[in-house]
Amino acid sequence: MDNMFEGLWSFTTQFSAIIITTILICAICITYNIKVRGQEEDKELSGLIVIIDMFVSSVENLVVSIMGKKYRKLTPYFLYICLYIIVGSLVSLLGFESPSSSYTITLSMAFVTFVMIYYFAFKYQKWAYLKRYINPIEIFTQFTPLLSMSFRLFGNLLGGSIILGLVYAMFIGFQSSWAHGSIDFGDEGMHWPSFGIWNAGVLGDDTWKMQYTYWWSGVNIFTSVITPFLHMYFDMFDAVIQAVVFTMLSLSYWAEGMGEEQELTHKGEDRNSSRKTNKLKRIELQK
């Protein structure tokens, strides 16, 4: 019975980070929508709204450049994917585990990309897409996008969390040994305060002493000066890079599934665009 409730608590803790991330994304989208619609034409947009607008435009341009103007409607999906990865990493600054550091999350995101590859392939190439499986190697390599995308995102974000955890543990150990010293637990010997975090069941009633000391040791000059720069890289810069890479890979796989039809679509759009431009030029000359 105790094991069952322990598993439920672990699930709830991880699920809470997903809920917070989703709420923050919804708040950003609603605020942006209200601000833009209620904005007067002759009034300048605020700095935050301008940044969000640039972000939306960048993702939209990326989708159109790879998939074509016809699939501009895919922009909201990739906006959510990018925000989910970025905001999820920033949530870890509040003490929660980043949702993307769980392989279940990254596998689910990559699975959507994997399924949509076949959607676009059968939509444009029909059954001709199955000709590739004449080569038996293709049967095994078809799962490459699913595995590579899920493990790439999972490994990069989890690796950053592990590095930050090791850095915090090292600096807290230095601080606690210098300011508080190690604690004597009799038969257990002398240990740093961090020992109580990973060996709570061994120390029994004295565990709280190490946990209390360890908690206060986290507020020290080493972590306060050095770790903010590490958080800027692993929780902000790296998250943005991984979001862009995941988006570009998804769009590239989908465009590849469309095959030659994708090239014809882009050529047709270019011709239509040039025709409209020439028509406008003729109208201006007539005027």
Secondary structure, DSSP 8 states (H G I E B T S, - for coil): -HHHHHHHHHHHHHHHHHHHHHHHHHHHHHHHHHHHHT--TTS---HHHHHHHHHHHHHHHHHHHHH-GGGGGGHHHHHHHHHHHHHHHHHGGGT---GGGSHHHHHHHHHHHHHHHHHHHHHHTGGGGGGGGGSTHHHHHTTHHHHHHHHHHHHHHHHHHHHHHHHHHHHHHHHIIIII--EE-GGG-EE-TTHHHH-HHHHGGGHHHHHHHHHHHTSSHHHHHHHHHHHIIIIIIHHHHHHHHHHHHHHHHHHHHHTHHHHHHHHHHHHHHHHHHHHHHHHHHH-
